[in-house]
Amino acid sequence: MTARPDIHEAGAMQTPYDRWRDVRWPWLAYLIFVPFPWLWAKPSAATILCAAVAIGTFLPIYFIAFRLRGWRLLVTAGAMLAISVAVAPLPLGWTTFAIYGAATIGRVAPRRQALLGTAAIAIVVAVTGIVLGQPVLWFAPGVLFVVMTGVLTVSQTAFVERTQALLATQEEVRRLAGTAERERITRDLHDVVGRTLTLVALKADLGVRLIDRDPATAKAELEAIAAAARSGLAEVRAALTGQLGGTLATEAAASLAALETAGIEPIVTGDPGTVPADAGAILAMTLREAVTNVIRHAGARRCAIGFEAGPGNARLVVQDDGVGLSFREGNGLRGMRQRLTAAGGRLELRALGPGTRLEASVPA
């Protein structure tokens, strides 16, 4: 006769068990065993009155026990055991109340205390039966059911607690996954929009300067603006669906073109094609943001980009001769650092005289 821990009333999180946890009413069916001896021995009026008083006293304690936790359960279990002992001399199924006490004490934490309490109830029932000189078969089944009920309740309580902890862990995993996805979208959109808008602004300025003296070239720049906008829109969609990321070689070519458009001389060392694809996808986004920062903030004339694929490690170096690093980390640098850290890599920034050196490494 086990009783489920009252998870909801204890203020814990809702679980699937809450839909059917309230089983306090069905368990009362076991009270039918209290007048069970009357099947072969007609009770006296005094016995019926005592049984009614015992059940009337037991019911409030039983319902109150479902609202309690901790040491208070010991009190209610003790009260149930006291009722059991009080009516033991009468021709009643007196051990029934003790079994309810075992079901109550089985919910006590820690579990060692619950098991000791169950053993104590079983001992009291056995001693009571022996002292009253009752046949062993009269009280021994009650002792057995006290032990079984207490142990099963302890096991069931532990199972529900583990299930509850698992549900809480799963909820935390879902929350962290949602946070990580929002951060990923923010990083990717920052990189995509920053590169696209920078390129569009550069080509628009160039088109304005050329529109009078070289209309054909100005037209080509306008067409390049349209192409950059369409490409940026496609990359935004890819970022929102988690499919953003090209090869390092493709991003290197785009970065060189962007630097040339901005009037910055690119200097390339190493071959991006030698970098493994997984590491290259991470370094590609790092290169995109690094070059965008050089174009927008460095005021540089030259930008050196180096690729290196060593044993178990891939490295990207972006170095310019601009105004130098302010060491104020904004969304772009923070996004680069987070992306590299998540992949097991690292980001190093160093101010030069003049210029800035960015070095990114990631396991290959």
C-alpha positions as CSV (number, residue, x, y, z in Angstrom):
1,M,0.0,0.0,0.0
2,T,2.4,2.6,-1.2
3,A,1.7,6.3,-1.4
4,R,3.1,8.7,-4.0
5,P,5.0,11.8,-2.8
6,D,2.9,14.8,-3.2
7,I,5.0,16.6,-5.8
8,H,2.6,19.3,-6.7
9,E,1.7,20.3,-3.2
10,A,5.4,20.3,-2.2
11,G,5.9,23.2,-4.7
12,A,8.0,21.2,-7.1
13,M,7.8,21.5,-10.9
14,Q,4.9,19.9,-12.8
15,T,5.6,16.4,-14.1
16,P,3.6,13.9,-16.2
17,Y,2.8,12.1,-13.0
18,D,0.8,15.1,-11.7
19,R,-2.2,14.0,-13.8
20,W,-2.7,10.8,-11.8
21,R,-0.7,11.4,-8.6
22,D,-3.8,12.1,-6.4
23,V,-4.5,8.5,-5.3
24,R,-5.3,9.2,-1.7
25,W,-9.0,8.2,-2.2
26,P,-8.4,4.8,-3.8
27,W,-6.0,3.8,-1.0
28,L,-8.8,4.1,1.5
29,A,-10.3,0.9,0.1
30,Y,-7.9,-1.0,2.3
31,L,-9.9,0.1,5.3
32,I,-12.2,-2.7,4.5
33,F,-9.8,-5.0,6.3
34,V,-10.5,-3.2,9.6
35,P,-13.9,-5.0,10.1
36,F,-12.7,-8.1,8.3
37,P,-12.8,-10.3,11.5
38,W,-16.5,-9.7,11.7
39,L,-17.0,-12.1,8.9
40,W,-16.7,-15.0,11.4
41,A,-17.4,-13.3,14.7
42,K,-20.3,-10.9,15.3
43,P,-19.0,-7.7,16.9
44,S,-20.4,-6.1,20.0
45,A,-21.7,-2.6,20.0
46,A,-18.6,-1.4,21.8
47,T,-16.4,-2.9,19.2
48,I,-18.3,-1.2,16.4
49,L,-18.1,2.1,18.3
50,C,-14.4,1.8,18.8
51,A,-13.9,0.9,15.1
52,A,-15.9,4.0,14.1
53,V,-13.9,6.2,16.4
54,A,-10.6,4.8,15.2
55,I,-11.5,5.3,11.6
56,G,-12.9,8.8,12.3
57,T,-9.6,9.7,14.0
58,F,-7.5,8.1,11.3
59,L,-9.1,9.8,8.3
60,P,-8.0,13.5,9.1
61,I,-4.5,12.3,9.9
62,Y,-4.4,10.4,6.6
63,F,-5.4,13.4,4.5
64,I,-3.2,15.8,6.4
65,A,-0.2,13.5,5.8
66,F,-0.4,14.1,2.0
67,R,0.3,17.8,2.6
68,L,3.3,17.3,4.8
69,R,7.0,16.7,4.3
70,G,10.1,15.9,6.4
71,W,9.8,15.2,10.1
72,R,6.1,16.0,10.1
73,L,5.5,12.8,8.3
74,L,7.0,11.0,11.3
75,V,4.4,12.5,13.5
76,T,1.5,11.4,11.3
77,A,3.0,7.9,10.9
78,G,3.3,7.7,14.7
79,A,-0.3,8.8,15.1
80,M,-1.4,6.0,12.8
81,L,0.7,3.5,14.6
82,A,-0.8,4.7,17.9
83,I,-4.3,4.1,16.6
84,S,-3.3,0.6,15.5
85,V,-1.9,-0.3,18.9
86,A,-4.9,1.2,20.7
87,V,-7.4,-1.0,18.9
88,A,-5.2,-4.1,18.9
89,P,-7.0,-5.8,21.8
90,L,-10.3,-5.7,19.8
91,P,-11.4,-8.1,17.2
92,L,-10.4,-5.8,14.4
93,G,-7.9,-5.8,11.5
94,W,-5.8,-3.5,13.6
95,T,-2.6,-3.8,11.6
96,T,-4.2,-2.0,8.7
97,F,-3.6,1.4,10.4
98,A,0.1,0.4,11.0
99,I,0.4,-0.4,7.2
100,Y,-0.9,3.1,6.4
101,G,1.7,4.4,8.8
102,A,4.4,2.5,6.9
103,A,3.2,4.0,3.6
104,T,3.4,7.5,5.2
105,I,6.9,7.1,6.7
106,G,8.2,5.7,3.4
107,R,8.0,9.2,2.0
108,V,10.4,10.6,4.6
109,A,13.8,11.8,3.5
110,P,16.6,10.7,3.7
111,R,15.7,7.2,2.6
112,R,17.8,5.7,5.4
113,Q,15.5,7.3,8.0
114,A,12.4,6.1,6.1
115,L,13.7,2.5,6.2
116,L,14.5,2.7,9.9
117,G,11.1,4.1,10.6
118,T,9.5,1.2,8.6
119,A,11.5,-1.3,10.7
120,A,10.4,0.4,13.9
121,I,6.7,0.2,12.9
122,A,7.2,-3.5,12.0
123,I,8.8,-4.2,15.4
124,V,6.1,-2.4,17.3
125,V,3.4,-4.4,15.5
126,A,5.2,-7.7,16.2
127,V,5.7,-6.8,19.9
128,T,2.1,-5.7,20.3
129,G,0.8,-9.0,18.9
130,I,3.1,-11.0,21.1
131,V,2.3,-9.1,24.3
132,L,-1.4,-9.5,23.6
133,G,-0.9,-13.2,23.1
134,Q,-2.4,-13.1,19.7
135,P,-1.8,-16.0,17.3
136,V,1.2,-15.4,15.0
137,L,-1.0,-15.7,11.9
138,W,-3.1,-12.9,13.3
139,F,-0.4,-10.2,13.2
140,A,2.4,-11.7,11.1
141,P,0.8,-10.8,7.8
142,G,0.5,-7.2,9.1
143,V,4.2,-7.1,9.9
144,L,5.0,-8.5,6.4
145,F,2.8,-5.8,4.8
146,V,4.3,-3.1,6.9
147,V,7.8,-4.0,5.6
148,M,6.7,-4.4,2.0
149,T,4.7,-1.2,2.0
150,G,7.5,0.9,3.6
151,V,10.2,-0.5,1.2
152,L,8.0,-0.1,-1.9
153,T,7.1,3.5,-0.9
154,V,10.7,4.4,-0.4
155,S,11.6,2.9,-3.8
156,Q,8.7,4.6,-5.6
157,T,9.6,7.9,-4.0
158,A,13.2,7.6,-5.1
159,F,12.0,6.7,-8.6
160,V,9.8,9.8,-8.8
161,E,12.6,12.0,-7.4
162,R,15.0,10.7,-10.1
163,T,12.4,11.2,-12.8
164,Q,11.7,14.7,-11.5
165,A,15.5,15.5,-11.6
166,L,15.7,14.1,-15.1
167,L,12.8,16.3,-16.3
168,A,14.5,19.3,-14.7
169,T,17.8,18.5,-16.4
170,Q,16.0,18.1,-19.8
171,E,14.3,21.5,-19.3
172,E,17.7,23.1,-18.5
173,V,19.2,21.5,-21.6
174,R,16.4,22.9,-23.7
175,R,16.8,26.3,-22.2
176,L,20.6,26.3,-22.8
177,A,20.1,25.0,-26.3
178,G,17.7,27.9,-27.0
179,T,20.1,30.4,-25.6
180,A,23.0,29.0,-27.6
181,E,20.9,29.1,-30.8
182,R,20.0,32.7,-30.2
183,E,23.6,33.6,-29.6
184,R,24.6,31.7,-32.8
185,I,22.1,33.6,-34.9
186,T,23.2,36.9,-33.4
187,R,26.9,36.1,-34.2
188,D,26.1,35.0,-37.8
189,L,23.8,37.9,-38.5
190,H,26.4,40.4,-37.2
191,D,29.1,38.9,-39.5
192,V,26.8,38.7,-42.5
193,V,25.2,42.1,-42.2
194,G,28.4,43.8,-41.3
195,R,30.3,42.4,-44.3
196,T,27.4,43.0,-46.8
197,L,26.6,46.6,-45.6
198,T,30.3,47.5,-45.6
199,L,30.8,46.2,-49.2
200,V,27.6,47.9,-50.4
201,A,28.7,51.2,-48.8
202,L,32.2,51.0,-50.4
203,K,30.8,50.2,-53.9
204,A,28.1,52.9,-53.6
205,D,30.7,55.5,-52.7
206,L,32.8,54.4,-55.7
207,G,29.8,54.4,-58.0
208,V,29.0,58.0,-56.9
209,R,32.6,59.1,-57.7
210,L,32.6,57.4,-61.1
211,I,29.1,58.2,-62.3
212,D,30.1,61.4,-64.1
213,R,33.5,60.6,-65.6
214,D,33.1,56.8,-66.1
215,P,29.4,55.8,-66.4
216,A,30.2,52.3,-67.6
217,T,32.3,51.5,-64.5
218,A,29.7,53.2,-62.3
219,K,27.1,50.9,-63.8
220,A,29.3,47.9,-63.1
221,E,29.6,49.0,-59.5
222,L,25.8,49.4,-59.2
223,E,25.4,45.9,-60.5
224,A,27.9,44.7,-58.0
225,I,25.9,46.4,-55.2
226,A,22.8,44.6,-56.4
227,A,24.7,41.3,-56.4
228,A,26.1,41.9,-53.0
229,A,22.7,42.7,-51.6
230,R,21.2,39.5,-53.1
231,S,24.1,37.5,-51.8
232,G,23.7,39.0,-48.3
233,L,20.0,38.3,-48.3
234,A,20.8,34.6,-49.1
235,E,23.4,34.5,-46.3
236,V,20.9,36.0,-43.8
237,R,18.4,33.3,-44.7
238,A,21.1,30.7,-44.3
239,A,22.1,32.1,-40.9
240,L,18.5,31.9,-39.7
241,T,18.3,28.2,-40.7
242,G,21.8,27.3,-39.3
243,Q,23.2,26.6,-42.8
244,L,25.6,29.5,-43.0
245,G,29.2,28.8,-43.7
246,G,31.2,28.3,-46.8
247,T,34.7,27.1,-47.4
248,L,37.8,29.0,-46.2
249,A,39.0,29.3,-49.8
250,T,35.7,30.9,-50.9
251,E,35.8,33.3,-48.0
252,A,39.4,34.2,-48.7
253,A,38.6,35.1,-52.2
254,A,35.7,37.3,-51.1
255,S,37.8,39.0,-48.4
256,L,40.6,39.8,-51.0
257,A,38.0,41.3,-53.3
258,A,36.5,43.4,-50.4
259,L,40.0,44.7,-49.4
260,E,40.8,45.7,-53.0
261,T,37.4,47.5,-53.2
262,A,38.3,49.4,-50.1
263,G,41.7,50.4,-51.5
264,I,43.6,48.1,-49.1
265,E,46.4,46.0,-50.5
266,P,46.0,42.4,-49.6
267,I,49.0,40.2,-49.0
268,V,48.3,36.4,-48.8
269,T,50.6,33.7,-47.4
270,G,49.7,30.0,-47.3
271,D,46.9,28.1,-49.0
272,P,43.4,28.1,-47.5
273,G,42.7,24.9,-49.4
274,T,45.0,22.9,-47.2
275,V,42.9,23.7,-44.1
276,P,40.5,20.8,-43.2
277,A,36.9,21.6,-44.0
278,D,35.6,21.6,-40.3
279,A,38.3,23.9,-39.1
280,G,38.0,26.0,-42.3
281,A,34.3,26.7,-41.7
282,I,35.1,28.2,-38.3
283,L,38.1,30.2,-39.6
284,A,36.1,31.4,-42.6
285,M,33.7,33.2,-40.3
286,T,36.6,34.6,-38.3
287,L,38.3,35.8,-41.5
288,R,35.0,37.5,-42.6
289,E,34.7,39.5,-39.4
290,A,38.4,40.3,-39.1
291,V,38.6,41.7,-42.7
292,T,35.3,43.7,-42.1
293,N,36.9,45.2,-39.0
294,V,40.0,46.2,-41.0
295,I,38.0,47.8,-43.7
296,R,35.7,49.7,-41.3
297,H,38.0,50.7,-38.5
298,A,41.7,50.2,-39.2
299,G,42.3,52.9,-41.8
300,A,45.0,50.5,-43.1
301,R,46.9,50.5,-46.4
302,R,47.9,46.9,-46.3
303,C,46.4,43.8,-44.8
304,A,48.3,40.5,-44.6
305,I,46.4,37.2,-44.4
306,G,48.2,34.0,-43.5
307,F,46.9,30.4,-43.5
308,E,48.6,27.5,-41.9
309,A,47.5,23.9,-41.4
310,G,49.8,22.0,-39.0
311,P,49.4,18.6,-37.5
312,G,46.1,18.7,-35.5
313,N,45.8,22.5,-35.7
314,A,44.8,25.2,-38.2
315,R,45.8,28.8,-37.9
316,L,44.6,32.1,-39.4
317,V,46.6,35.4,-39.0
318,V,45.2,38.8,-40.1
319,Q,47.6,41.7,-39.7
320,D,47.1,45.3,-40.8
321,D,49.2,48.5,-40.6
322,G,46.3,50.7,-39.5
323,V,45.6,52.8,-36.4
324,G,46.0,49.9,-34.0
325,L,43.7,48.0,-31.6
326,S,41.6,49.9,-29.0
327,F,41.1,46.7,-27.0
328,R,37.4,47.4,-26.6
329,E,35.7,44.1,-27.4
330,G,32.4,44.6,-29.2
331,N,29.9,42.1,-30.7
332,G,32.2,41.2,-33.6
333,L,35.2,40.2,-31.5
334,R,33.0,38.6,-28.9
335,G,31.3,36.5,-31.5
336,M,34.6,35.4,-33.0
337,R,35.9,34.4,-29.5
338,Q,32.8,32.5,-28.7
339,R,32.7,30.7,-32.0
340,L,36.4,29.7,-31.7
341,T,36.0,28.7,-28.0
342,A,33.0,26.5,-28.8
343,A,35.2,24.7,-31.4
344,G,38.0,24.2,-28.9
345,G,40.2,27.0,-30.4
346,R,41.4,30.4,-29.3
347,L,41.7,34.0,-30.3
348,E,44.7,36.2,-29.7
349,L,44.8,40.0,-30.4
350,R,47.9,42.1,-30.2
351,A,48.5,45.8,-30.9
352,L,51.5,46.6,-33.2
353,G,53.2,49.8,-34.0
354,P,51.3,50.5,-36.1
355,G,48.5,48.1,-36.8
356,T,46.9,45.1,-35.2
357,R,47.6,41.3,-35.4
358,L,44.8,38.8,-35.0
359,E,45.6,35.2,-34.6
360,A,42.9,32.5,-34.6
361,S,43.6,28.8,-34.1
362,V,41.3,25.8,-34.1
363,P,41.8,22.0,-33.8
364,A,41.9,20.4,-37.2
